[in-house]
Amino acid sequence: MPLPEQRAVVTAQPAISQRIAEFASALNYDAIPARVRECAKFHLLDVAGTALAATHFDFAHRALAGILTVAEGGGSSVIGMPLKLPLRDAVLMNGILAHGLDYDDTHPGAIVHPSASAFPCALGVAEFTGADGRELLTAYALGVEVATRVGAAAKGAMHTMGFHTTGIAGHFGCALAAGKLLGLNAQQLAMAQGLAGSTSAALSEHRADGAWNKRMHPGWAGVGGITAASLARGGFVGTRKIYEGADGLFRSHSGERFAQIDVEAMTRGLGETWLLEEVAVKPFPICHLLHACADSALALRRKHALKPQDIAQVRALLHPETFHYVAEPAEMRRRPTSDYMAKFSVQYVVAACLVRGRFGFAELEPDALNDPGILALAQRVRHDADPESQFPKYFSGGVVVTTRDGRELVHMEKINRGAGERALTGEEIAAKFMDNAGLVLSRDRAERIRDAVLGIERRDAGALARILSTS
């Protein structure tokens, strides 16, 4: 007679990776609700626009120079650039473009940027395999859903441990997106997730000096996901309990917060509830945690016709768990030394909004970073806890301005614009795309790309990849 422990193993629920793999294996275009497919297309449009805009900036050209050091041959397209690279190099480059401006979408509760890894990976593998647009959209939606669920289960624990959840979660989403397009069966898709756990790495030390590490995390997730799927297709064995195991993802990346992990969020309602629909599109090219503060500062400036010289002090209200990410150390944040550091500085962002009445790419240029008016006001911005924050479901926040004549002016945003009931409309997302693409393309070409992305189900992946590139 088998021991009780053996019976428990036999009757235990399948590993999370196996349950996800079975869902992924059975998934097809028609199984995705029409409303989810429509939502996915606008997220594709948004991330395509951010990637195109990124080609205008120095970091993109430095990344390409580095990749070309070792890249040879290849037939995979690069967004906004007239060249071909080997598949994984192209995916890395496109991921850097997609996330490099920090203007790509975010799931607030998961604190994950899912499209920046899922789209470059799905686009690259779909072009490589000759997939059609429906297959590309299906793989993308799968990648977004799984990466988002990893973040939702983690409940912010990875961020507090010093990891960048996007870069870690993206490996698993990309392993499934790539595996789906490469024709893996359920068992192979389970193995691919196990292998992806060994390539997933994304540290957040860049917060200390404004370095560019974070920009490469989604692209690297695509590289890792493709590698994991390819190895699994060849029969290389990956571990089963990569998520819930004793040394699995959640135990190793949560520290003392493991008890808070909601492991079952990985599969709860899978295929019925699509977290993709909760992913928020950004209205500002800055860290999503700061959007409520930015909108609050702009609202106060408009309503009260504020001028910098009128302001004695500013309090930016945030959830305390975000302080280390966007507010501390305060003295460093008040005078960012790079555009990337500025994107993660509540002091700088709020000051720039109050001084200039806007926040766009121009507020990240050297003249803005050295603007005496912005820097002087940033010295008067301090951060404090938002007692009514809905973080992490939403990135709530607000601004309290004390004027020199003694008034206290308050504006709060419980739900950050772009999320939940304040989601951007399709028209607003399309307008954002046109603005971004307009940095580097003619209006006619931008409109053709817009129409191609929104009509993805009628195209093959290769045609979409070609129109996104300039080849």
Secondary structure by P-SEA (a helix, b strand, c coil): cccaaaaaaaaccccaaaaaaaaaaacccccccaaaaaaaaaaaaaaaaaaaaacccaaaaaaaaaaaccccccccccccccccccaaaaaaaaaaaacccccccccccccccccccaaaaaaaaaaaacccaaaaaaaaaaaaaaaaaaaaaacccccccccaaaaaaaaaaaaaaaaaaacccaaaaaaaaaaaaaabbbbccccccccccccaaaaaaaaaaaaaaaaaaabbbbbcccccccccccccccccccccccccccccccccccccccbbbbcccccccaaaaaaaaaaaaaacccccccccbbbbbcccccccccccaaaaaaccccaaaaaacaaaaaaaaaaccccccccccccccccaaaaaaaaabbbbbccccccccccccbbbbbcccbbbbbbbbccccccccccccaaaaaaaaaaaaaccccaaaaaaaaaaaaacccccaaaaaaaaccc
